[in-house]
Amino acid sequence: MATYFEISSLPTVNDVNHDKVEALKKSILSNGWKGAPILYTNLGLVTGSHRLAALREIEETEDDDDVLFENIAEDVTDIINDYCEKNDMTWDELDFSSLRDIFTGTWVDEYKDDIEEW
């Protein structure tokens, strides 16, 4: 697991909607970190662009920043690399809007109800 500080400089996988970021920021500050971890690889995020943007705002505003030190992200580089190798494809060819094929049967499967892109 990784903290915000370990993933804060990674490129995001999606553009973000400011209203969604604000709603997530408020939820995180009120309820703490809930749901699936942000999934990332050494090349960037796989999920969590809005959640990372919300955490960046929390860091910038210096609101209750305890969540920035929590384990909120998981490295899935090995899973992605295995999937790409088995399917003779590269990172650039992955469909990040549908992650079911990549993660079904892995530990990530337990979060399928929490991952919008599933």
Residue pairs with C-beta under 8 A, 6 or more apart in sequence:
1 37
1 71
1 72
1 73
1 74
2 40
2 71
2 72
2 73
2 74
2 75
3 68
3 69
3 70
3 71
3 72
3 73
4 52
4 55
4 59
4 67
4 68
4 69
4 70
4 72
4 73
5 68
5 69
6 73
7 38
7 40
7 45
7 52
7 73
8 52
8 55
8 56
8 59
10 40
10 44
10 45
10 52
11 43
11 44
11 45
12 44
12 45
12 48
12 49
12 52
12 53
13 44
13 45
13 46
13 47
13 48
13 49
13 96
14 49
14 50
14 96
15 49
16 49
16 50
16 53
17 50
20 50
21 50
21 53
21 54
21 57
22 54
22 57
24 50
24 51
24 53
24 54
25 54
25 57
25 58
25 63
27 34
28 51
28 54
28 55
28 58
28 67
29 58
29 63
29 64
29 67
32 67
32 70
33 67
33 70
33 72
35 111
35 114
36 47
36 108
36 111
36 114
36 115
37 48
37 71
37 72
37 73
37 74
37 111
38 45
38 47
38 48
38 51
38 52
38 72
38 73
38 74
39 45
39 46
39 47
39 48
39 73
39 74
39 76
39 108
39 115
40 46
40 48
40 73
40 74
40 75
40 76
41 75
41 76
41 77
41 80
41 91
42 75
42 77
43 77
43 91
45 52
46 76
46 80
46 96
46 99
47 96
47 99
47 115
47 116
47 117
48 73
51 72
55 67
55 68
55 72
58 64
58 65
58 67
58 68
59 65
59 68
74 108
76 103
76 108
79 102
79 103
79 106
79 108
80 91
80 94
80 102
83 94
83 101
83 102
84 90
84 91
84 93
84 94
94 102
96 117
97 117
98 117
98 118
99 108
99 115
99 117
99 118
100 112
100 118
103 109
103 112
103 118
104 112
108 115
112 118
